[in-house]
Amino acid sequence: MNAASGPTGIDLVFFAAGGRIFAVESAKVRSLGEVGNVIAPVMADLLGLPARADPAPREWLLRLVHAHGTLAVRVNEPVVQDRLPVSALHPLPPLLEARLTLPGVRALVRWRESAGDAMLVVVLDPACFADGLGSA
């Protein structure tokens, strides 16, 4: 957690990738915009998720803070910023973290999108991704 999150809450940006919902800390998001002509990797590909059988929802370009610059990735709707209590965030147990093959996973968070059902969402750390770096 960083200073922007505050002692009782954490701001996260939720998005879809590969038919699943993921999140990153809001402080690690530089911008969100139209994909346009920007060449950027698809987040589902970076995560090693299989291609969707159904048509993917609208794509957005999410630019993430990274130690080596900006990581620009394509994500799908919904893209939502939400503030959750820190108690909703669950760091991975060491055994699960050691066995996990999905890159960048740091925690799980219990989240409910507006009128939807509550779900567990994977919280990612963009610093774990090396592909897609650039000033896109």
Buried (B, 14 or more C-beta within 10 A) or exposed (E): EEEEBEEEBBBBBBBBBBBBBBBBBBBBBBEBEEBEEEEBBBBBBBBEBEEBEEEBBEBBBBBBBBEEEBBBBBBBEBBBEBEBEEEBBEEBEEEEEEEEEEBBBBBBBBBEBEEEEEEEBBBBBBBBBEEBBBEB
